[in-house]
Amino acid sequence: MATLTPEALARRATEIRLAAFDVDGVMTDGALTFDSEGRESKSFHVRDGLGLKLLQQGGIAIAIITGRTSPIVDARARELGIRHVIQGSQDKRAACQSLLDQLGLDWNAVAYMGDDLPDLPVLRASGLALTVPEAPEAVRAQAHWIAPLGGGRGAVRCAAEMLLGARGQWQETLRPWLG
């Protein structure tokens, strides 16, 4: 795969009904932080959260598919109204296929953003494969689009703006703030 022209990106974006995201390295910067008691913490970028809400308002369902399990992810998903959360999945492609079956969608309707080797099967199957700039070359080589900002630093928001813009929905999305 290779990055797509704006025209090809727009064509594919019109088919997207589900945007799915990995967590560590995409929704966060990938750092795993533990306190002295072994409790994990994660940092999420506030603009990524608004981007996810904007995608939902634009008619795109959101899913989180992650190989790790963390109550922090559940809390963030609840806060953002994300209903489809799959944690502890060692086979992300199978997990996504199961979700697609539940939703009655095919792979062309999926935009997936991942950052590392376990994401490759989903990226290769998805209608739009998205990644972050610090992803390994093997992942970047499979991406149709690479975010200009890093994981946990606004990459998800950039993906949301790109998808809504390519679908011709960005100006309408801005209307509440521009009047």
C-alpha positions as CSV (number, residue, x, y, z in Angstrom):
1,M,0.0,0.0,0.0
2,A,1.0,3.6,-0.3
3,T,-0.4,6.9,0.8
4,L,-3.4,8.0,-1.3
5,T,-4.0,11.1,-3.3
6,P,-6.5,13.5,-1.8
7,E,-9.1,12.3,-4.4
8,A,-8.6,8.6,-3.7
9,L,-8.7,9.4,0.1
10,A,-12.0,11.2,-0.3
11,R,-13.5,8.3,-2.3
12,R,-12.6,5.9,0.4
13,A,-13.6,8.2,3.2
14,T,-17.2,8.3,1.9
15,E,-17.4,4.6,2.5
16,I,-16.3,4.7,6.2
17,R,-18.9,3.8,8.8
18,L,-16.6,2.7,11.5
19,A,-13.3,4.3,12.7
20,A,-11.3,1.9,15.0
21,F,-8.3,2.9,17.0
22,D,-5.5,1.2,18.9
23,V,-4.7,2.7,22.2
24,D,-1.0,2.6,23.2
25,G,0.9,4.6,20.6
26,V,-2.2,6.0,18.9
27,M,-4.5,7.4,21.6
28,T,-1.6,7.7,23.9
29,D,2.1,8.4,23.3
30,G,2.9,4.7,23.9
31,A,4.6,5.2,27.3
32,L,3.5,2.7,29.9
33,T,3.7,4.4,33.3
34,F,3.4,2.5,36.6
35,D,3.5,3.9,40.1
36,S,5.3,2.1,43.1
37,E,2.1,0.1,43.7
38,G,2.0,-1.2,40.1
39,R,-0.9,1.0,39.1
40,E,-0.9,2.0,35.5
41,S,-1.6,5.5,34.2
42,K,-2.2,6.8,30.7
43,S,-2.4,10.3,29.2
44,F,-4.9,11.1,26.5
45,H,-4.9,14.3,24.5
46,V,-8.1,16.3,25.0
47,R,-8.3,17.3,21.3
48,D,-8.3,13.6,20.3
49,G,-11.3,13.2,22.5
50,L,-13.2,16.0,20.8
51,G,-12.2,14.5,17.4
52,L,-13.7,11.2,18.4
53,K,-16.9,12.9,19.4
54,L,-17.0,14.8,16.2
55,L,-16.7,11.6,14.2
56,Q,-19.6,10.2,16.1
57,Q,-21.6,13.3,15.4
58,G,-20.7,12.9,11.7
59,G,-22.3,9.4,11.6
60,I,-19.1,7.3,12.1
61,A,-19.2,4.7,14.8
62,I,-16.0,4.5,17.0
63,A,-14.3,1.4,18.3
64,I,-11.2,0.8,20.4
65,I,-9.3,-2.4,19.7
66,T,-6.3,-2.9,21.9
67,G,-4.0,-5.8,22.9
68,R,-3.7,-4.7,26.5
69,T,-6.4,-4.5,29.2
70,S,-6.8,-1.4,31.3
71,P,-9.7,0.1,33.3
72,I,-8.3,3.5,32.2
73,V,-9.4,2.7,28.7
74,D,-12.9,1.7,29.8
75,A,-13.1,5.0,31.7
76,R,-12.0,7.1,28.7
77,A,-14.4,5.2,26.4
78,R,-17.3,5.8,28.8
79,E,-16.4,9.5,29.0
80,L,-16.5,9.8,25.2
81,G,-19.6,7.6,24.6
82,I,-17.6,4.9,22.8
83,R,-19.7,1.7,22.9
84,H,-17.4,-0.7,21.0
85,V,-14.3,-1.4,23.2
86,I,-12.3,-4.6,22.7
87,Q,-9.4,-5.1,25.1
88,G,-6.9,-7.9,25.6
89,S,-7.2,-8.9,21.9
90,Q,-4.2,-10.8,20.7
91,D,-5.8,-11.1,17.2
92,K,-7.1,-7.6,16.4
93,R,-8.2,-8.6,12.9
94,A,-10.5,-11.4,14.3
95,A,-11.8,-9.0,16.9
96,C,-12.5,-6.3,14.3
97,Q,-14.1,-9.0,12.0
98,S,-16.4,-10.0,14.9
99,L,-17.4,-6.3,15.4
100,L,-18.0,-5.9,11.6
101,D,-20.3,-9.0,11.7
102,Q,-22.2,-7.5,14.6
103,L,-22.6,-4.2,12.8
104,G,-23.3,-5.6,9.4
105,L,-20.3,-3.9,7.8
106,D,-17.5,-5.0,5.5
107,W,-13.8,-4.0,5.6
108,N,-14.3,-1.2,3.1
109,A,-16.4,0.6,5.7
110,V,-13.5,0.6,8.3
111,A,-10.8,3.2,8.9
112,Y,-8.3,1.7,11.3
113,M,-5.5,3.6,13.1
114,G,-2.7,1.5,14.5
115,D,1.0,2.0,15.2
116,D,2.8,-1.3,15.5
117,L,3.2,-4.8,14.1
118,P,0.1,-6.4,15.8
119,D,-1.9,-3.8,13.9
120,L,-0.7,-4.9,10.5
121,P,-3.4,-7.5,9.8
122,V,-6.2,-4.9,10.5
123,L,-4.4,-2.1,8.6
124,R,-4.0,-4.4,5.6
125,A,-7.7,-5.4,5.6
126,S,-9.2,-1.9,6.3
127,G,-10.7,0.4,3.7
128,L,-8.5,3.2,5.1
129,A,-5.3,2.3,6.9
130,L,-4.1,5.2,9.2
131,T,-1.0,5.4,11.3
132,V,1.3,7.8,13.2
133,P,4.6,9.2,12.1
134,E,6.6,7.3,14.7
135,A,5.3,3.9,13.6
136,P,7.8,1.4,12.4
137,E,8.5,1.5,8.6
138,A,6.7,-1.8,8.1
139,V,3.5,-0.2,9.5
140,R,4.0,3.2,7.7
141,A,4.5,1.2,4.4
142,Q,0.9,-0.2,4.8
143,A,-0.7,3.1,5.6
144,H,-2.9,5.0,3.2
145,W,-2.5,8.1,5.4
146,I,0.0,9.1,8.1
147,A,-1.0,11.7,10.7
148,P,1.2,14.8,10.9
149,L,1.1,14.6,14.7
150,G,2.3,11.7,16.9
151,G,0.3,9.2,19.0
152,G,-1.1,10.8,22.1
153,R,-0.2,14.3,20.7
154,G,-3.2,14.9,18.4
155,A,-2.9,12.1,15.8
156,V,-6.5,10.9,16.4
157,R,-7.8,14.5,16.1
158,C,-5.9,14.9,12.8
159,A,-7.5,11.6,11.6
160,A,-10.9,12.9,12.5
161,E,-10.4,16.1,10.7
162,M,-9.1,14.3,7.7
163,L,-12.0,11.9,7.5
164,L,-14.6,14.6,8.0
165,G,-12.9,16.9,5.5
166,A,-12.6,14.1,2.9
167,R,-16.3,13.3,3.4
168,G,-17.2,17.0,2.9
169,Q,-18.4,17.4,6.4
170,W,-15.7,19.5,8.0
171,Q,-17.3,22.9,7.4
172,E,-20.6,21.7,8.8
173,T,-18.7,20.3,11.8
174,L,-17.2,23.8,12.5
175,R,-20.6,25.6,12.2
176,P,-21.4,25.5,16.0
177,W,-18.2,27.4,16.8
178,L,-18.2,29.8,13.8
179,G,-21.8,30.8,14.0
